[in-house]
């Protein structure tokens, strides 16, 4: 963030908008996916438990998330099947 280094008000506003966009693009995606996952878990906790304990890729994804080596948003972006499953369960 370079707002403090801005030379004038126009530059400060541009830097602030860039910062807001970066936050929305990164953290906003993570929060959106997390909110969707929580809503699905609240509707069908048994299904989530069955998926995590009975489907090895789901367990591996869960383990990576809890270890901090990946995030929900990253999984959805890099694994098309995860994104499709999330969308299907959203319906």
Order of alpha helices (4+ residues) and beta strands (2+ residues): alpha-alpha-alpha-alpha-alpha-alpha
